[in-house]
Amino acid sequence: MRVLKPNGTLIFKWNEVQIPIRKIIDVIGCEPLFGHTTRRSSTTVWMAFMK
């Protein structure tokens, strides 16, 4: 997460149609503070990260 300043917050939205969220979290290198799967399609995930 080199794009964030120290104590910066990143709100991240991802759709798992082609690439699973687990692979994205592995690439980012840290677990989100919290996340939410949308109710309608259950393939879209919102997550919050803090550096």
N, C-alpha and C positions, 0 to 999 in steps of 0.2 A: 504494500500500500504506500508506495513511495510518492504518490500524488498528493497525499494529505500532510498537512502541517501537524506537529505534535498536538494532541488533544483534538484533532479534527474529527468530524463525523461524516460518514458516508452512508447514504441511504441507497440501497441497491435493489433493482428490480430485475428478475430473470425469469425467462420462460424455458421450461425443461423439455421442449419438444425434441430437440436434437442433442443437447448436451445436458446430462444430469447435474443437478445443483452440487452434488458431492464433489464432482470434478472441479467445479468452479471454486468451492471452498478450499480444496487442496491447492489450487494454483495461487489463490490469495494468501494462503499461509496462516490464517487465523480463523477462529470460530466467530460467528456473528454474536452480537450482544443479545439480539432477539430476532425473530423472523415470523412471517405469517404467510400461509398458503391461501391464495384467493379461493373463494367458495365456488365461484361459477365454473371455472375450468379445472381447478386443482393442478394446473401445470405452471402457474405463475406464482413466484415466490418473492416476497419483499423481505429484505434483511437490513439490519443496521450494524455498522462496524464503527469502532472508535480506535484511533491510533494512540 
